[in-house]
Every structure is written in C-alpha cells, then in structure tokens.
C-alpha cells in the first residue's frame, strides 16, 4: 500500500516545526544538510509527497485515531544531497484521509 500523493501535509508542520531550529530533536539541522530551510519548504513538501506515493507503507500501529504507517526512503534536497528518512503518516479512522505526522533521520547503517 502506498500513501496517496494528495495526502495532507500541513504547511505549518513544515514551516513551524520541521524547519525551525530546536535545542532538542533538531530536525531543521538534519534537513539543512540537504539545503532545506524555511524559505524553500515547498521543495520539502514535494519530496515528502514523492516519497510517500512511491514507497510501500508499513503499518506501524493503530489506535482510536486510526492507523499509523511508516514510509522509509531517501529525499533529495535542493543542493542535491540525499537524506535517508523515516516518515510517519496517519490514515484517519473517521474519514479515511491520510495526514503527514512527522519525519526523522533513518537509523540505517550505510556501508
């Protein structure tokens, strides 16, 4: 199963959370390695849409809100660098829509 390309990815999730520097769990610093920042957030949006709609989603867990899926793969930043990421998506129980929850660096070991 793949997450639909048109799954909801709130602008604020990118501009007010992922791309904002933080002291702990700083995803902005990780994403900056590939050239992502608050001014080019739409490029991150497109990369997340492409990743989710082309890689098989794996069920992570389910609860009263719906089913959470994990999609792992690479996104390419504006500077051409690829980042291995894990993304989490929710299929909302109430209406069957899909929503982006978060992104984190992959823990895959590269050889």
Buried (B, 14 or more C-beta within 10 A) or exposed (E): EBBBEEBEBEEEBBBEBBBEEEEEEEBBEBBBEBBBBBEEBEBBBBBBBBBBBEBEBEEBEEEEEBBBBBBBBBBBBEEEEEBEBBBBBBBEEEEEEBBBBEBEEBEEEEE
